[in-house]
Amino acid sequence: GAFYCPGQGLSSCCSFCLTSQWTCPTMHRVKQQLTERNPGILPSLEDLLFYTVAEGQEKIPAHKFLTALKATGLRSGDPRLKECMEILKETLKKTPDGVTLDRHLFKKCVQSNIVLLTQAFRKKFVIPDFQSFTSHIDQLYEKAKNLSGGQVADYIPQLAKFSPDLWAVSLCTVDGQRHTVGDTKVPFCLQSCVKPLKYAVAVHDHSTEYVHSFIGKEPSGLRFNKLFLNEDDKPHNPMVNAGAIVCTSLIQVKVMSFLKKMAGNEYVGFSNATFQSERESGDRNFAIGYYLKEKKCFPEGTDMTSVLDLYFQLCAIEVTCESASVMAATLANGGICPITGERVLSPEAVRNTLSLMHSCGMYDFSGQFAFHVGLPSKSGVAGGILLVVPNVMGIMCWSPPLDKLGNSVRGIQFCTDLVELFNFHNYDNLRHFAKKHDPRREGGDQRVKSVINLLFAAYTGDVSALRRFALSSMDMEQRDYDSRTALHVAAAEGHLEVVRFLLDACKVNPVPKDRWGNTPLDEAVQFGHHDVVAALQQYQENYNPADGSDKTSNEKNLDSLL
């Protein structure tokens, strides 16, 4: 329910208390309800989760639980929830209606994954208000969908077959929250989007020093397929073709299985037709390969033609927007796949990869993209843009029509709009950029935060904090979602000093009613705080509603305190 809870505020009382040793007034009632049924037994996390979802009902339809789960960003197919979903499926087969779960059956289903579920329902993921965030993503998607410019790449015949109307965006956060919109299940080839991934594999497999003894780290300032090396006769960086070909010669592991792990075992395929098409039309890359061989850019003993074959094969690896977003999220998460928890890449490999993506990932548009978007990214001629928001999420945009620099027209628009709306740019100040949204913070205006601080101080008995709030002209009678005041909370917790301060110094109304019609006196009686009961009865007897009625609560506060 949406009740006041210490530390969490107005949005999710019961879900906060799932892992809390504190007990707020509302949770007193929930726990009292549970312990009446099971005398001497404290409610478990599973019990509290049940009552969070059930909203007062004795049974939960399975679809209601799954809908609530989806709202947090988690999918029922998340590998981390596999055991929970399997038990749920088997349990429903044995229920009379095949649909609903009582508390005991629900507990059986969720107990194996209760920690992850608790985090989800407490809104403790990196994007707390996930539904609000994804509604913005959908709007940005629709805006970019209206663009009609650009041309589908045709120098590789297989790529020319894709419809220019295809458009998809998928994202995966570092906590495994997922969202997709558009043609996100259509397979397409990574093409140059594979370059940062294989560089990461090479660094993970060897070391930074070894890899960069063959490849530079600087933007080239030239077209990606130029026959040109730096002053040390090395390719400029791993994101241009020359650097990517040399990088391919350094890879020792089975790349497909490695990429599959990065994608959380989601779709990673191979287009043999694209591979053959690229090899047959790859004269420029063969020229680059022979040039590199002449300049002795490969490790000793390298078979250049075999390296080029592998290079073309890696470009022809297929993904969907959904699986590629998990790859991007693995980079955002320091090399740990968010949906499996498996470490795939070393932190060093990830850091280096993101640095090079930031400076060199968008062909000749890299400088402009770094300036306007400020995020590590890599584009490919199939129309993909792999975008990483470090420590937050990975995104894959895909739309085949390209601009004159070889980047997806819709993808560039989406990335630009994303950073104009949210403070994801690397150099956005997270505290002082008021014009942008920060989805990493829980929603709510200053008034809501004010209520949370006020009621939390009343809950903990912190008179010093309450005195500061009163002197700062805070309304000491403001109410939460359930019309509960600080006096309600202090009375329920038995904080006599707080009760006297609110009544004596702040002159608050001693008989406010919450949405259930309870007054602070009712709370004190219910929880057996006899000294508070006596004090409240005395104030009620002397209370005159007309006294000071022409003044605001803030004015009364200042009069009393000054």
N, C-alpha and C positions, 0 to 999 in steps of 0.2 A: 504494500500500500504506500501511498504518498504521505508520510508522516514525518514529524521532526525526529531526528536522530543525531546524537552527538557525533561530530566529526564528519558526517555525511550530509546532514541538512535535511532539506524538504523532500528530496526525490525518492529515496528508497530506504525507508526505515528498516523494514524487516530484512531486506537483503544486506544492509550494513551489519545488522546484528548477527548475521550468519556466522561471522568469525570474530565477533566482539565479545569481550568479557564484561563490557558495560551493559546496562539495561536501561533503555529509555522508557518513559511512561507507557507508550503504546505497547512496547514489547513486554512490559509487566503483564498486560492483559493477555497477550498471545501465550506467554509462558504459563500464566495462571490457567488458561484454557487447556493447555497441553498437560500440565501436571495434575489437574483435576481428573483427567482421564487416566493418567499413569502416575499415581501418587508416589512421591519419592524419586521420580526419574526426571532429570532435566531434559528438555527437548534437544534433539540432535540437530546438526546442520541440515540434514535431509528433511527433518520435520519442518524447520523454519523455511526452507526452500519451498516445500509443499504449500505452506500457508501464504507465502509470497505470491505464488502463481495462482493458487486456488481462489484467493480473494473472498474468503468466507464460505466457500462451498466445501462439501464433504468429499467430493470426488473431482478429479481433473480429467477432462477429455484429452487424449494424447495430443490431438492437433493443437490444443491451446498451449500446451507445454512447448511444442515444436515451433509454434508461431512466436511465442515469447523468446525462445532461444534464437530464432532467426533475427529478431529485432536487435539482439546484442551484437550481431555480425557473425556469429558462429553458424556453421552449416551442420546439418544432421549427419552428413557424410564426412565430417572432419575425422581424420585418423585417430586423433586423441580421444574422440568420443565413441570409438568403435564398440567397446565393451558395453557401454551404456545403451547404445542403440540396438545392439544384438539382444540384450536382456529385455529391453522394452518390447521388441518385436515378438519374442517368445512369450513374454508375460501377457501381452494383449490377446494372443491366441487362446489363452486359458481363462480369460475373463468372460462373464456371461454375454456381454454385448460386444466384446472385441474392440471397445473404444475407450472406456473410462478406467481410471486408476484411483483406488482409495489411497490413503496416506501410507499404509504399509507396503502396498505394491509399488507405489511411487518411490519409496525409500529404497526398496530392493533394486529398482532400475538405475537410480542415480548415484548410489553410494560408491561405485567404482571410480567415478569421475567427479566427485563432489567438489574437489578443490578448484578445478577449471570452471565448473558451473557456478560456483560461488563467486569467483572473480567476474564472470560474465554478468550475473544478475546484480552484483554490487556496483556495476559500471566502473570497474577498475582496469579496463583495457585502455590502450593508448588513445583511442577515440571513444570517449565515454558516451556521447550522444550520437550513436552511429546512424540512426535513421535520419536525423536532421542533416548530418554530413552528406549522406548518400543522396538525399533529395537535391542538394546543391550540385553534386556530381552529375546527376541526371539532367539538370538544367544546362550545365556546361556541355554535356554530350549533345543535347538537342540544338544548342546554339551552333556548335561546330558542324553538325549534320547538314545544315543549310548551305554550307560552302560547296561550290561546284567547280572550283579551279583545279589545275594540276593535270598531269598526264600519268597514266599507268605505265610503268617501266616495260619496254618492249625489246630491249637489247638481249634479254634472256627470254626466248620464246615462251617458256612455261609461265612466266610472270604476266605476260600480256593477256592471258586467258581470264584473269580475275576481273570481276565486275567493279567499276568505279564507285558503285553505290554502297559497297561493303564498308561498314564502320562499326568499330567495337572499342569498348574501354573496360578493362578489368583491374581491380585493385585488391591487394592483400596486405593487411597491416602486420606489424611485427608480432602481434598477439594472435594472428590467424583469423582476423575479421575479414570477410570476403564480400565483394559487391561486383556485379557485372551488369553491363547494359549494351545492347546491340548484338552484333553477329559474333559473339564471343566463343562459340564452339566450332567455328570454321577453321580448319588447319591451314597454316601458311608457313612459309620458310623463314627462318631467322635471318638469312643472308648476313649482312654486316653486324646485326645485333648479336651475333655469336662471338664477335671479336673480343669484347671485354670478358666474356665468360671463359673463353679458352686462355686468355691472358691470366685470369684468376687461377685457372687450373695449373698453368705453367709455373706461376709463382708458388702456389701451394705445393706443387710437385718438387720444385727445386728450391730456389730462394730468390729474393729480389735482386741481389747482387749478380747471381748467375744469369738470370733472364736479361738484365740490363747490360750485361757485358756484350750482348748481341743486338740490343734494341735501345734506342734513345727514349727520352721522356718529353720532348718538346713538340708543340704544334708545328706542322711543317709550313703552313702558309701557302700550301700548294694543293692541287686536286688530289684526291685520295688514291688515284691510280697512276700517278706520275712515276717515271723511272728516274728517281732522284734520291740521293742519300745525304746525310749530314756530313760535316767536315771530318768526322771520324770514320767515314764510310760505313755507317750503320743506318738502318731505317729510322726515320724521325721518332716514331712512336708505334705502339701495337695496334692503333686504330686505323692506320692507313694500310693499304693492301700489302705493301712491301713488308711492313712490320708484322702484319698478321700472318704472312707466309712464313717468315722466320720464326714467329711464335709457334706456328703449327709444327715446325721441326723440333721444338723443345718438349712437346707433349708426349708423355710416356704411358698415361693411364688410358683406360677405355672411356672415351669422352661421353658416349651415349649414356652409360650407366651413371657417370658423374652428373650429367645434366638432369637425368631422371631424379637423382637425389635432391638436386637444387629445386626441382619442381614438385617436391613432396610426392613423388611417384605418380603424378598426374601425366597427361598425355605428352609424350615426346616421341615423334615418329621420324620417318625419313622419306623424302620424295626422290625416288630413283630417276624419274623423268626429269626433274629439275637438275639433278646432278649431271646426267648425261647432256642436257641442254647447255649447262654452264661449261662443261669441259669442251664441248664442241665449239662454243663461241668465246672461249677464254683466251684468245690470242694475246691480249694485253697482259694478262696474268702470267702466261708462259714467258713473255718477254721480260717481265719483272723477275721471274724466277731465274732465268738465265743470267740476267744482270747481277742478281744477288750471288749467284754461283761464281760468276767471274770475279766479283769483289770479295769472295771468301767470307760471306756473311753468315753461312750456316755452320753448325758444329761439324767438326771433322768427321768424314765418313757418311755424311747425309746423302741420301738418294733424292735429288731434287724433284724428279718426276713423281715419285711416291708421295712426297710432301705436298705437291700440287694436287694430286688426287685426293688426299685427305683434306686439303683446304677446300676444294669444291664440295666434298661430301659434308663437311661441317656447315657450309653455307646452305646446304639443302636439308638440314635438320628441320623437321616440322614441329610446331607448337600450336597451341590455341592461345587466344588472349588470356584465358583463365590460367593455364599452366605456366605461361611466361610471366604472369604477375607474381606467381609464387617464387619463380627464379629471382625476380627483381626484389621481392621481399626478403629473400635469403641474403642478398647483398645489403639491404637496409638493416638487417638484423645481425650484422657482424659475422655472417657466414653460417649461422644456424637456421635451418629451415623452420619457419614458424609453425607449420602444421604437423611436423613430425618430431620436432625437438632435436633432430640429428645435426651435429656439426658437420658441415660439408666442406667449408673453406676455412683457412686460418684467418685470424683478424688482420694479419699483415697483408695477405693477398687481397682481402676486401678493401682495406684502406687504400692500397695502391691502385686497385681497379677503379674505385670511385674518383680518385684524384685525376686519373687519365680520362675517364669519361667526362668529367667536368670541363677539362681543358681541350679535349680533342674528339669528343664523341659525335659531333653533329656535322661532319664534313667541313665545308667552308663557312658554315653558319655557326660554328662552335663558339666563337667570341661573342656574337650577338646573343646566342642562346644563354651563355653563361651570364651575360649582362642582364637580360630581361627575365630569365627564369631562375637562374642561379642554382640549378640542381644537376647532379650527375645524370647523364643520359647517353643513349646510343640509338642511332637510327639505322634502318636498312632499306634497300631498294624494293623490298616486298611491301613496304608501307608501314612497317612497325616502328614504334618508338618505345624503347625500354627506359623508364624513368624511375629514379630512386630518390625517395625522401628519407635521408639517413635517420635511423632510429625510429621511424614512423611507419613507412609503407613502401611497397613497390607497386608500380603501375605499368601496364602495357596498353598502349594505344595502337590501333591498326586500321589503316585505310589506304588502299593501293595508290590513289592519285598522288603524285609527287610534284613538288615545286622544282624550279630550275636547278636547285642545289642538291636535289635527290632526297629531300625530306618530305614526309607525309604532310600534306596541306592541312587536313583536319587535325592531325596529331599535334602540329605546331600550335595551332589555334587553341586546342584544348589545354596544352601545357601552359601557354601564356595566360589564358583566362584563369587557370587553377591558381597560379601564383599571384594574380591580381586580387583574387578573392580571399585566399588563405595566406597566412604568413609563413609559407614554406620556403621562400627564397633563403639561400644560405646566409644572407646578410640582413635579413629582416630582424629587427629587434623584437624579441618575444614579449617584452614588457611595455614598450612604448609606441607600438604601431597600432594606434587606435582604429584606423580605417579598415583594417583587415580582421578577418575572423581567425581565431585560434581554436581549431577543433580538438586540440589536446586538452583543453580546459573544459570542465563541465559547464553547461549553459546556465544562464541565470543572470539577472541584472543586479545592480548594486543593492537594491532593496532586499532581494532574496538573500544575498550574502550578509546583509545587516541583520536580518532575522536569525540566520544561522548562528552568527557570532553572539547575538543577544541571548538566545535560548541555550546555547552551549555554556555560556558563562553562568546562567541560572542553574543549569544541570550540575555543574561542577562546584557550585557554591563560591564562585570567584567574585567576591564583592568589589575588589579593586578594579577588575575589568568592567564591571557594571558602573562603577563610579566614573571611569574614563568615558564610557559610552554616553552617560547622562551629560557630562560636561561638554561632550562634542555635539550636543543637540540631537542625539539619537532619540527617536520616538520609543519610549520604554514600554508603550502599550501595543506595539505592533504585533501582528498575529501571523502564525504560519498557515499552511494549507488547511489545517483542521481547526482554525480559529483559536489555537492555543496560544496563550501569552507566556511571558517569562514567569509570571506569578503562578500559573498552572504548573509549570515544570518544577519550580522551586518548592511548591507545596507538595507535589508528588514525591520529591526526593527528600523532603524533611529538612531543608536548609532554612532554619528559622532566621538567621542573620540576613539572608537574602530577602526573605519575605518582609522583614521589618524595614530593610533599606528601600525596597520597592514601594512600600506603603507609606513610610515616614518621609523619606527624602524625595521620592519621585512622585508621590501622590497618585499612584495608579489606581484605577478602579478595582476595588477588592472583590467585586462579584461579576467578572466577565464570564460569559458562557462559551464553551467550545461547541463544535458542531453536533455533539451528542447531548448538549444541554448541561454539561458538568461545569461546576465552578471550582476555583482553587480549593475551597473548603471541602467539596466532595472528594477531590483528589487526596487531601490530607487525611480525611476520614477513611477512605478506602485502603490506604497504605499504613494506617495506624500511627501517624505522627501526631501525638496528642498535644505537644507544646505548640505546634503550628496550628492545630485546630483551635486551641484556646486563643491564640493571637488573632487569627482570622475572624473568629466570632466577635472579639472585642472591636475590631475595625469595622465589621459590618454593622454593629449596633450604632457606631458613631458616624457612619458614612452618610454624607449628604450629597446626592448627585448634582445638586444645583451649585454647590460650592466650587467656585473657580470654573464654572462651565463656559465662561466667555474666553477662557484661555486655552491655547493648544497644549498638548502634552509636553512639548518642548519648553514652552514658556513656564509651565508649572515646575518642570525639572530644574530650570535655571533659578527660579525664585527660591526653591527649597535649598538648593546647593550653595547659592551665593548669599 
